[in-house]
Amino acid sequence: MEKAKKTLLTIIVLIATQWAVPAQAQQAFLSDIVITNVEDHLLVYFTVKECFTPEMNSAIESGIETSFTFFVKLYEKIDLSIDNKVTDLEVKHSIKFDSLKKVYEVRLSERENKVITVKDFEEAKKLMSEVIALKVTPLSNLREGADYQLQMMAELDKITLPFYLHYVLFFLSLWDFETDWHTIDFRY
């Protein structure tokens, strides 16, 4: 019996090691960043690349809900040492696979958490990784001719597992990611 426990523990550690290496090998990053405006708002568009590992895909397809949080901050540049924070946004995208209906349910906080249901996993991943036309601030909050700095980053939220799985799947924390902050300076 004791030998069986050691064998099981060894298998779990080997599986954890196999899953951990590829997850750490890729680095998620922001790309395709566009700052623009419409009549009354400053908008930002961006995409997170390299954010889905094979292990994360398997977890999602197993029904584990996964969320990304995007942080967007806008500062007015006063001088070298002083910045005035204009806005500080937090946007959440979450995905869950419904194995009975065989569909992916994606919620985007910037779209009032409306559930978007798709059958194609690639389409669901695209929805998860893109921020489209996020309203950063009303243009009335910006001064013409002033310098601004927009900062963005993304992170995978910690996954909450059922209690009995915390001990068996402890290695899932190894595929958490966080992008570097991406900064863009512009003049309005």
Steps between C-alpha positions, in 0.01 A plus 500: 500500500783741590675420173180577306476842667861581407440387142188716473684801643786446254256489207331822616836679533606380153175623346538833679854535368389422145228765519716763664780519244298602189294746698806689615664489157260744335457859608167678448523853361280785376493586131292671228451807722296785354394820677232704328192701576139530397286809548506493878739226627863393484511134390765229519529172312755227581559125495679261734719253310642167623254488789352152446716200589399143412440441872273802524308381193452160664383658824247719318372205298462312829260768621731704725400867476792721405522880517735765367518843660620796295627813675495833317626824656511846347720777640543862400874575493552820701880493524774241552402418857126570517221323313128557540297178487205547263354150518573152635299219337474130569336284232425130546449230236395151610439174317323182600429190292152352530563132433129417470430758228855477357534880493736756649347778707707818496427803720655838429462761773533788252189364326296499823592134576265382229558129426630437150451136402724347232560143384851551365781500759726718283227763474450486879875546558500797263217663698692435822827650381377814322394830650301687237397867518540527877379843611792632702365845588269769365687748280375775730751369760793571264666836439592590144877516450572307823726192516353171620621152580287187458612188690356151443561148623319167523503212746339162536294494817570234758290193436268388775474123506259288699652428843586136429701594190726757669741231619503294182526790252731727700717549191231695311635819656808448283310611192385833639621787285541871521616720213741786544352847520485657155526879489407738220560875515284728287389860467131587476 
